[in-house]
Amino acid sequence: MNFNFYTLETTAANSGSSKGSLIVMILIYALIFGAMYLLLIRPQRKKQKEEKKMRENLMVGDEVVTIGGIYGRVISLKEDTIVIESSSDHSKLTVARWALQSNLTVHDDTASK
């Protein structure tokens, strides 16, 4: 009878510690996911929003750089494409809007506010 009592006692102690370790494990995974969100996902989303805003606010005459490293001036804008003119030999290229890396023209944003 003592043997059975001892077995029940250790079984109860083990089930309590397994619940505690499960909670700790869930908390650790939550902390890891939270850290990854703050360090990786959130800054990437912010950068994507800024790039989208830059591409939407393009104007004819802006100096731009494509992701391929081509510098040029915007000649015309369409919904999904833009036509840029290279500065060296004035050749015209049609590129997708998503292929723009940066806009080198500084616009006065204080006038619109």
Buried (B, 14 or more C-beta within 10 A) or exposed (E): EEEEEEEEEEEEEEEEEEEEEEEEEEEEEEEEEEEEEEEEEEEEEEEEEEBEEBBEEBEEEBBBBBEEEBEBBBBEEEEEEBBBBEEEEEEEBEBEBEBBBEBEEEEEEEEEE
